[in-house]
Amino acid sequence: MTRVGSLRDEYNAVVEGRPTRWVKTLLGYAPNPAYLEWAARADAWAVRQEGIA
């Protein structure tokens, strides 16, 4: 994903109320655990949907 694409995704996540991929910490930026959980649930949902289809 391009830098502009990733920034757009972060912006859309904030607007839509989804967790963002990165969180600011004292040491810089770190992966957001809430995003990882959200992504895992989305992947599981996609697998279930493919199983139904």
C-alpha positions in Angstrom: 0.0 0.0 0.0 1.3 3.4 -0.8 1.9 6.0 1.9 -1.1 8.1 0.7 -3.2 4.9 0.7 -2.2 4.0 4.2 -2.9 7.5 5.5 -6.3 7.5 3.9 -7.0 4.1 5.6 -6.0 5.6 9.0 -8.2 8.6 8.4 -11.2 6.5 7.3 -10.7 4.3 10.4 -11.0 7.3 12.7 -14.0 8.6 10.8 -15.8 5.2 10.9 -14.9 4.5 14.6 -12.6 1.6 13.8 -9.3 1.1 15.6 -6.3 2.5 13.8 -3.3 0.4 12.9 -0.8 2.4 14.9 -0.9 4.1 18.3 1.5 6.8 19.5 3.6 5.7 22.5 6.4 7.3 24.5 8.9 5.5 22.2 7.2 6.5 18.9 4.5 4.4 17.2 3.5 0.8 18.0 1.0 -1.6 16.6 -2.5 -1.2 18.1 -3.7 -4.4 19.9 -7.3 -3.3 19.3 -6.6 -3.2 15.5 -5.1 -6.7 15.5 -8.1 -8.0 17.3 -10.5 -6.2 14.9 -8.5 -7.6 11.9 -8.7 -11.1 13.3 -12.5 -10.9 13.8 -12.8 -9.5 10.2 -10.8 -12.4 8.8 -12.8 -14.9 10.7 -16.0 -13.3 9.4 -14.7 -13.5 5.8 -13.9 -17.2 6.2 -17.4 -17.9 7.6 -18.9 -16.0 4.7 -16.9 -18.0 2.1 -18.1 -21.2 3.9 -21.7 -20.2 3.5 -21.4 -19.2 -0.2 
